[in-house]
Amino acid sequence: MSKTEISSVLREPRVVVRKMLCLSQREEPGIFVRRSIGRFEFSYFDPFLVLDDFSITTPAGFPDHPHRGFESVTYMMQGNIKHEDFTGHKGIVREGGLQWMTAGKGIVHSEMAEGQGTIKGLQLWINLSSKHKMAEPSYQELPSKDIAEVEEDGIKVRVIAGEALGAKSTIYTRTPTLFLDFTLKPGAHLQQPIPSMWNSFIYVLEGEGVFGTQESSPTKAFHVLLLGPSGDGVEAWNQSSTPLRFVLVAGEPIGEPVVQYGPFVMNTKEEIDQTIDDFENCTNGFEKAKH
């Protein structure tokens, strides 16, 4: 889709309704996280549970821990992270690469920094509807070279999920999701469609940009911007002298009750209680946890 075609589609740009700075917090020795979605004052943005901008210094990481009821997306910005789960699935998500994990009925896995120095990336947690919460665990993994990427008119996009500038991701999303990594050169202007009624937000990674309307004040790195529900897309301008990089994330709301207990996300307290029992007793999806 050309820039001209995008402009003809975008009739009512969304506006920014909330803007928050994401401070770096030390979670464990060697681990720092900037949390946007999932923080105390903004715990859930249907269907999104968490977005973490993480920094991990070797040999730190996240040893064995369980999940149930959602999907996690790990997108590496710098360095590599190695992972292994209780089924024997293991590997390395390398710089620029992606892992889309469906925890479903249950998974126990570890994620540890690989190599020397500091690794950086994003991890997004996406809720699953009740019909998918107990799906069999699965993975979709893409190395950097296989992520759809296009560049035109001073705009580069890497398509993690969904479609932009005519490029389409191969990732299957049980919860319909748009996840785009944009870089705008100085002077560039973006118009990106967003499906009607989807919730959407922007997280600024580098530089400074103007979002929503051209009269808005510039937004610098490490801010999250919530976009209003009305409108068919978002506009962004890079009016600075340096590149602007940000991710745009949007998803179809599930509209179901959410009860979360740490790494478990279900619809009722009774389901959470059952999940805790299943994990502790290594049953109903957690059988391999005992090993």
C-alpha positions as CSV (number, residue, x, y, z in Angstrom):
1,M,0.0,0.0,0.0
2,S,1.5,3.3,-1.0
3,K,1.6,6.4,1.2
4,T,-1.0,8.0,-1.1
5,E,-3.4,5.0,-0.6
6,I,-2.8,5.1,3.2
7,S,-3.8,8.9,3.2
8,S,-7.0,8.1,1.3
9,V,-8.0,5.5,3.9
10,L,-7.2,7.5,7.0
11,R,-10.2,9.8,7.4
12,E,-10.3,10.3,11.2
13,P,-6.9,10.1,13.0
14,R,-6.9,9.0,16.6
15,V,-5.8,11.4,19.3
16,V,-3.6,10.8,22.3
17,V,-5.7,10.6,25.4
18,R,-3.0,9.7,27.9
19,K,0.8,10.1,28.1
20,M,3.0,8.5,30.7
21,L,6.8,8.4,31.3
22,C,8.1,4.8,31.9
23,L,10.8,4.9,34.5
24,S,13.5,2.2,34.7
25,Q,13.0,-0.1,37.7
26,R,15.5,-2.7,39.1
27,E,13.6,-6.0,39.3
28,E,16.5,-8.4,40.1
29,P,20.3,-8.1,40.1
30,G,21.3,-7.3,36.5
31,I,17.7,-6.8,35.4
32,F,16.1,-3.4,34.7
33,V,12.6,-2.9,33.3
34,R,10.6,0.1,32.0
35,R,6.9,-1.1,32.3
36,S,4.2,0.7,30.4
37,I,1.2,-1.6,30.3
38,G,0.8,-3.6,33.5
39,R,2.1,-0.9,35.9
40,F,0.2,-0.1,39.1
41,E,-1.8,2.8,37.7
42,F,-2.5,1.1,34.3
43,S,-2.8,-2.6,34.9
44,Y,-4.8,-3.7,31.8
45,F,-5.6,-2.4,28.4
46,D,-7.7,-5.1,26.8
47,P,-6.3,-7.3,25.4
48,F,-2.8,-6.3,26.6
49,L,-1.5,-7.3,30.0
50,V,2.1,-6.1,30.0
51,L,4.6,-4.3,27.9
52,D,8.2,-4.4,29.3
53,D,11.2,-2.6,27.9
54,F,13.9,-4.8,29.5
55,S,17.6,-4.7,29.9
56,I,19.5,-7.7,31.2
57,T,23.2,-8.1,31.9
58,T,24.8,-11.5,31.7
59,P,24.5,-13.9,33.6
60,A,21.1,-12.6,34.8
61,G,17.7,-13.6,33.5
62,F,14.5,-15.3,34.5
63,P,15.0,-18.9,35.8
64,D,12.2,-21.5,35.6
65,H,8.8,-19.9,36.0
66,P,5.2,-20.9,34.9
67,H,2.6,-19.3,32.7
68,R,-1.0,-20.0,31.8
69,G,-3.8,-18.3,29.9
70,F,-2.0,-15.8,27.6
71,E,0.7,-15.3,25.0
72,S,4.1,-13.6,25.4
73,V,5.9,-11.9,22.6
74,T,9.7,-11.4,23.0
75,Y,11.3,-9.0,20.5
76,M,15.1,-8.6,20.8
77,M,16.5,-5.1,20.2
78,Q,20.1,-5.8,21.3
79,G,21.9,-9.1,22.0
80,N,20.4,-12.6,22.4
81,I,18.3,-14.4,24.9
82,K,18.3,-18.2,25.4
83,H,15.2,-20.0,26.4
84,E,14.2,-23.6,27.4
85,D,10.9,-25.1,28.6
86,F,9.7,-28.3,30.3
87,T,8.9,-30.0,27.0
88,G,12.5,-29.8,25.9
89,H,11.9,-26.9,23.5
90,K,14.9,-24.6,23.6
91,G,16.9,-22.2,21.5
92,I,18.2,-18.6,21.2
93,V,16.2,-15.5,20.2
94,R,18.9,-13.5,18.5
95,E,19.1,-9.7,18.0
96,G,16.3,-8.5,15.8
97,G,14.4,-11.8,16.1
98,L,11.1,-12.7,17.6
99,Q,9.5,-15.4,19.7
100,W,5.6,-15.6,19.9
101,M,4.8,-18.0,22.7
102,T,1.3,-19.3,23.4
103,A,1.4,-20.4,27.1
104,G,-2.1,-21.8,26.8
105,K,-2.9,-24.4,29.4
106,G,0.5,-24.3,30.9
107,I,4.2,-23.9,30.4
108,V,7.3,-23.7,32.6
109,H,10.3,-22.1,31.0
110,S,13.4,-20.0,31.6
111,E,14.8,-16.9,29.8
112,M,18.4,-16.0,30.3
113,A,20.8,-13.5,28.8
114,E,23.2,-15.1,26.2
115,G,26.7,-14.0,25.6
116,Q,28.6,-11.0,27.1
117,G,27.3,-7.6,28.0
118,T,23.8,-6.2,28.2
119,I,20.8,-7.4,26.1
120,K,17.7,-5.3,25.4
121,G,14.3,-6.1,24.1
122,L,10.5,-5.8,24.5
123,Q,8.2,-8.3,25.9
124,L,4.4,-8.0,25.3
125,W,1.8,-10.1,27.1
126,I,-1.4,-10.6,25.2
127,N,-4.5,-12.0,26.8
128,L,-6.4,-15.0,25.4
129,S,-10.1,-15.4,25.2
130,S,-11.7,-18.1,27.3
131,K,-11.9,-20.4,24.3
132,H,-8.1,-20.3,23.8
133,K,-6.8,-20.1,27.4
134,M,-6.4,-23.9,27.7
135,A,-4.9,-24.4,24.2
136,E,-1.9,-26.6,23.9
137,P,1.4,-24.5,24.3
138,S,3.1,-23.6,21.1
139,Y,5.7,-21.3,19.6
140,Q,6.2,-19.1,16.5
141,E,9.8,-18.0,16.1
142,L,11.2,-15.7,13.4
143,P,14.9,-14.7,13.0
144,S,15.5,-11.1,12.1
145,K,15.9,-11.8,8.4
146,D,12.4,-13.4,8.2
147,I,10.5,-10.4,9.8
148,A,8.7,-8.5,7.1
149,E,10.3,-5.1,6.5
150,V,9.7,-2.3,4.1
151,E,11.1,1.3,3.7
152,E,9.6,4.2,1.7
153,D,9.3,8.0,2.0
154,G,11.6,8.1,5.0
155,I,9.6,5.5,6.9
156,K,10.9,2.0,7.8
157,V,8.6,-0.5,9.4
158,R,9.3,-4.0,10.7
159,V,6.0,-5.9,10.9
160,I,5.9,-8.1,14.0
161,A,2.1,-8.8,13.6
162,G,-0.4,-7.5,11.2
163,E,0.3,-5.3,8.1
164,A,1.8,-2.0,7.3
165,L,3.0,-0.3,4.1
166,G,2.1,-3.4,2.1
167,A,4.2,-5.7,4.2
168,K,2.4,-8.5,6.1
169,S,3.6,-10.6,9.0
170,T,3.4,-14.4,8.9
171,I,2.6,-14.6,12.6
172,Y,-0.8,-16.1,13.5
173,T,-2.6,-14.2,16.2
174,R,-5.3,-15.9,18.3
175,T,-6.2,-12.5,19.6
176,P,-6.2,-10.2,16.6
177,T,-3.1,-8.0,17.1
178,L,-1.1,-5.3,15.3
179,F,2.5,-4.9,16.4
180,L,4.7,-2.6,14.3
181,D,8.2,-1.3,14.8
182,F,8.6,2.1,13.0
183,T,11.6,4.3,12.3
184,L,11.0,7.7,10.8
185,K,13.8,9.8,9.3
186,P,13.8,13.6,10.1
187,G,10.9,15.2,8.2
188,A,8.9,12.0,7.7
189,H,5.2,11.8,8.2
190,L,3.3,8.5,8.9
191,Q,-0.3,7.6,8.5
192,Q,-1.1,4.1,9.7
193,P,-4.6,2.6,9.7
194,I,-5.9,0.8,12.8
195,P,-9.0,-1.4,12.7
196,S,-12.1,0.2,14.1
197,M,-12.8,-0.5,17.8
198,W,-9.4,-1.9,18.5
199,N,-7.4,-0.5,21.5
200,S,-4.1,1.0,20.6
201,F,-1.0,2.6,22.1
202,I,2.5,3.8,21.2
203,Y,5.8,3.3,23.0
204,V,8.6,5.6,22.0
205,L,12.0,3.9,21.9
206,E,14.3,6.5,20.5
207,G,14.2,10.2,19.5
208,E,11.3,12.6,19.6
209,G,8.0,12.6,17.7
210,V,4.6,14.3,17.4
211,F,1.6,12.0,17.5
212,G,-2.1,12.3,17.0
213,T,-2.3,15.9,15.7
214,Q,0.5,18.1,14.3
215,E,-0.2,20.7,17.1
216,S,0.5,18.2,19.8
217,S,3.6,18.7,21.9
218,P,6.6,16.4,21.0
219,T,7.0,13.2,22.9
220,K,10.5,11.8,23.8
221,A,11.7,8.3,24.4
222,F,10.4,6.0,27.1
223,H,6.9,7.5,27.0
224,V,3.7,5.4,26.4
225,L,0.9,7.1,24.6
226,L,-2.7,5.7,24.8
227,L,-4.8,6.5,21.7
228,G,-8.4,7.2,21.8
229,P,-11.0,4.6,20.7
230,S,-12.5,6.6,17.8
231,G,-10.7,7.0,14.5
232,D,-9.4,4.8,11.8
233,G,-5.6,5.2,12.3
234,V,-2.8,7.2,13.8
235,E,-0.5,10.0,12.4
236,A,3.1,10.6,13.5
237,W,5.6,13.3,12.5
238,N,9.4,13.4,13.0
239,Q,10.0,17.2,13.2
240,S,13.4,16.7,14.9
241,S,16.9,16.3,13.3
242,T,17.4,12.7,14.5
243,P,15.6,9.4,13.8
244,L,12.4,8.6,15.7
245,R,11.7,5.0,16.6
246,F,8.6,3.7,18.2
247,V,6.3,0.7,18.4
248,L,2.6,0.8,17.6
249,V,0.5,-1.9,19.2
250,A,-3.2,-2.5,18.7
251,G,-5.6,-5.3,19.4
252,E,-9.2,-6.4,19.4
253,P,-10.6,-6.2,22.9
254,I,-11.7,-9.5,24.3
255,G,-14.3,-8.1,26.7
256,E,-14.2,-10.8,29.3
257,P,-13.4,-10.7,33.0
258,V,-9.7,-10.8,33.9
259,V,-8.3,-12.3,37.0
260,Q,-4.5,-12.3,37.2
261,Y,-2.3,-13.9,39.8
262,G,1.3,-13.2,38.8
263,P,2.0,-15.4,35.7
264,F,-1.5,-16.9,35.6
265,V,-4.3,-15.0,33.8
266,M,-7.8,-16.5,33.8
267,N,-11.4,-15.3,33.9
268,T,-12.4,-16.2,37.5
269,K,-10.9,-16.6,40.9
270,E,-12.0,-20.2,40.9
271,E,-9.9,-20.8,37.7
272,I,-6.9,-19.1,39.3
273,D,-7.3,-21.4,42.3
274,Q,-7.5,-24.4,40.0
275,T,-4.4,-23.2,38.1
276,I,-2.4,-22.9,41.4
277,D,-3.5,-26.4,42.3
278,D,-2.6,-27.7,38.9
279,F,0.9,-26.2,39.0
280,E,1.6,-27.3,42.6
281,N,0.4,-30.9,41.8
282,C,1.8,-31.1,38.3
283,T,-1.5,-31.8,36.7
284,N,-3.9,-30.6,33.9
285,G,-1.1,-29.3,31.7
286,F,1.7,-29.0,34.2
287,E,2.6,-32.7,34.3
288,K,6.1,-32.2,33.0
289,A,6.8,-29.5,35.6
290,K,7.9,-32.2,38.1
291,H,10.9,-33.0,35.9
